[in-house]
Amino acid sequence: MGHVYADITLLNSLDDVLVQRGDLPKENVRKVEVKAVVDCNVMPLFIDDEIAHQLDLSVQDQVDVVFANGSTCKCNRVGPVDILFQNRRTACLAVVLPETTMVRLGVIPLSGMDVLIDPCKHQLVVHPARPHCARMRV
């Protein structure tokens, strides 16, 4: 199966909290719409420096990232960031990969939204058994 891409919206979670409290107009929420590669071989959300800057995400800590060739890199983990896909939403931290322009949507945010990869259509879809509301396992 080839790559699967999804159109998602990323937004600064803290801005959204301010909107809910009435301290920020909804149109001032920092957000970006991107095409992300759906990558079940990685766990977190990976973004680039530009997106982290556009959303003004705060550095939470640093993590060591191991690439397929065995090399490693210390990367900033930023956030929190909300991820919106169709009628689904989840929040997480994102790892900022230097020198990349590809957003990678990993297993953690995918499970948070209760979405699946449709192998026939090569696309990300809302879980067909639960089209109106995500299900979380406890």
N, C-alpha and C positions, 0 to 999 in steps of 0.2 A: 504494500500500500504506500502511495506517495505521501507527501506532506499534507496535513490538514491545517487549514487556516480558519480563524474566526475573527469577525469584526467585534471588538470590545471597546468599552469606554472605561478609562481609568480616571479616578478623581481623588483629590486630596480628602481623606476621611475627616480630618479635623475641620475643614471648611464645611462639610456636610453637618457636622455637629453644631457648628455656629449657626447654620441656617435653621436647624430644628429648634435652637434656643431663641431665634429671632434676632440674633446679633449680626447676621450677614445676609444680604439679599441673595436669593437663589442664583441669579445671573452672575454673581461674583465667585461662584465655586470654580476653583481651578480644575480643569478636566481636559483630557485629550482622547480623541478617537483614533484607534490604531488597528492594524491587521496583525494579529498574533499567530505565531505557529503553535499549534497544540502539540505539546511534547510530553508524552507519558514516560520518558526516560529521565526527567528531572522532577524534583519535588516542588520548589517554590515558583514564584513569578520572577522572571528576569526582565529587566528593562535597561535602557541605555542612559547615559549621562543627561542627554537632552530632555528626556521625559522626566527624569528626577528633578531637573532644574525647572521645567515648565510647571510641574505640580508643586514645586517648592517643598519637597518631602525632606523631613529631618533625618539625619543619620542616627540610627539606633545603636548600631555596633558594626563590627567587621567580621566577616567569615572567610574561611579558606575555601576556594572553589577548585575542584579537581576536574580538568578537562579530559576528553577521551584519549588524548595522546599521553596522559600521565602528568603533564605540567600543572602547576598550581598558581593561583593568583589570590591575593588578599583583596576582597571586595567589600564595599559598603553595603550594609543592609539598611534600607530606608522605609519610611512610612509613618503612619499606616496609609494604605491606599485601598480604595474600594474598586472592585471590578464588576462591571455590569455587562451582562450578555443576555439579550432578549429580555425575558421577565425574571431573570435571576441576578442575584447580587451576593457578593461575599467580600470580606475585608481581610487583608493580610499585610505582611511586610514584603518588600521586593528587594531582590539582589541586583545591584547595579554592575553590569558587566562593561568594563572599559572597551573601547574600540569595537563596538557592535552597534548595529542599527535594528537588530531583530528582537522583538518582544517574544518571549517564550512563556507560554502558559502551562505551568506544571501541574502535577497531580494534586497538590494541596488546594489551590484555588478551584480546580476542576471538581474535586469532591465537595468543596464548600458550596458550589452552585448546583450540585446534583445534575450534571450533564454527562452526555455520552458521545463517543465518536461513532457516527454512522459509517460503517466500512463500505457500504454500497455507494453512498453518495459522496464519500470523502468529505464529510462536514461534521461540525460540532452541532449537537442538537440537545434541546431540553429533554430530560428523561421522559419517554413517551407514556410510561405508566403513571407519571406524576407531572402532568403538563402545567398545572396551576400553582404548585407549591413544592419547594425543595424538601427532601426528606434527609434528616441527619440521623446517623446511627449513634447510639450511646452505649 
